[in-house]
Amino acid sequence: MFMVKGEGSRITDADGRTYIDLCCSWGPLILGHAHPAVTEAIVQTVRNGASFGTPTVQENELAELIIDNHRSVERLRFVSSGTEAVMSAIRLARGFTGRAKVLKFEGCYHGHVDALLVQAGSGLVTLGNSSSAGVTPGVVNDTVVVGLNDLGAAQTAFEQYKGQIAAVIIEPVPANNGLLLQPSEFLSGLRQLCDREGALLIFDEVISGFRVGFEGAAGHYNIKPDLLTFGKIIGGGMPVGAYGGRDEVMRTVSPEGPVYQAGTLSGNPVAMAAGRAQLSECLTPGFYENLEAKAKRLVEVVNAHAQAKGHEVHMWHCASIFWIAFSNRPAIRRADQIDPASMAKFRVFYHALLERGVYMGPSGYEVGFFSAAHTSADVEAVAAAFCAAIDLAFDNT
Ligand SMILES: *Cc1c(COP(=O)(O)O)cnc(C)c1O
């Protein structure tokens, strides 16, 4: 499907069909498509030239807006994508601690950073096996993978690699392999473990940042990571990433410190202006409460429908991120609790939604998003379409 136009909550494909969009470009468009303030900022800025290769005031303005409103970000650095943010944060953690290994969790996606394209094999603690062609064993040799919601496994990994783990990286709201909501005690347990072992805690907030609240998951769970990575929403639909966190750690980046990082188009003024316009809107009082109410309503309607019909379906949400699982489990917290066979039902559901004018990411492992542009009529239309599409999925598989 090729999309040619987006406006508010709607997208239009090349054949002229219009859909209510629940993908929102995989999360960045928290204000919806072509929001006037964002569009205006982009157009006004680009009239003065697209890039200079020097500092620009737009970069400082976006940085200031974030630092002033986010307790975990004392300093930050802009890059051009979420992947680049994670890659740079990992290098920084290694440079700061002088250690090599990184602990990640099965089912957490951190962009296409070679060393993190790894899933767990079997066993409690597994040294990574690459999950992409072109990633050599040498590159993933320093990546340790354990299951989510398993503090014991993380502790074991620290014992096994005593003094060698530079950082624990996690999506605090894992949202790239279903929505695997973690108990807050697990996340605070990781904070304590990192403190005790002298490792850095990195929250990959590329999806959750500015989404589950302006302060993202760090604010939602009230946990202060050492480093945070951002992307998606931060650029207002333009290619932007950033990493930031504790001042002392960030000072290790060049030119102040010995950890190199640079980017020709990083801090691009047009992208910075788009990000600033979008994040300014997010600071409007009640913004996040309004967004969350939409996801809560959808989840309530769908779960009640599924229960009444006896369908084995559950929906969850965290703020305005939601996920549907064709499963009878009341909670799914780990990647291995998702039954691959359930994706047959998702495929029927997905196509039934398209026929009803609702667009979602075409995979049952992907989450959906509400934007500020979705009206309550949109939410009701989406809820009705979900219920009908679920019924079809159970009739036809
Ligand atoms: C999307 C995402 C990334 C990668 O960001 P890109 O901009 O696609 O490179 C990294 N981490 C998380 C948690 C993401 O959701």
PDBQT file of the ligand as one rigid body, heavy atoms in Angstrom, charges set to zero:
ROOT
HETATM    1  C1  LIG A 401      11.917   2.663  16.439  1.00  0.00    +0.000 C 
HETATM    2  C2  LIG A 401      12.844   2.248  17.532  1.00  0.00    +0.000 A 
HETATM    3  C3  LIG A 401      14.239   2.295  17.375  1.00  0.00    +0.000 A 
HETATM    4  C4  LIG A 401      14.890   2.641  16.063  1.00  0.00    +0.000 C 
HETATM    5  O1  LIG A 401      14.621   3.926  15.648  1.00  0.00    +0.000 OA
HETATM    6  P1  LIG A 401      14.839   4.302  14.071  1.00  0.00    +0.000 P 
HETATM    7  O2  LIG A 401      14.551   5.760  14.016  1.00  0.00    +0.000 OA
HETATM    8  O3  LIG A 401      13.871   3.441  13.327  1.00  0.00    +0.000 OA
HETATM    9  O4  LIG A 401      16.247   3.980  13.757  1.00  0.00    +0.000 OA
HETATM   10  C5  LIG A 401      15.025   1.995  18.466  1.00  0.00    +0.000 A 
HETATM   11  N1  LIG A 401      14.482   1.665  19.647  1.00  0.00    +0.000 NA
HETATM   12  C6  LIG A 401      13.160   1.599  19.830  1.00  0.00    +0.000 A 
HETATM   13  C7  LIG A 401      12.608   1.259  21.174  1.00  0.00    +0.000 C 
HETATM   14  C8  LIG A 401      12.299   1.871  18.768  1.00  0.00    +0.000 A 
HETATM   15  O5  LIG A 401      10.972   1.779  18.961  1.00  0.00    +0.000 OA
ENDROOT
TORSDOF 0
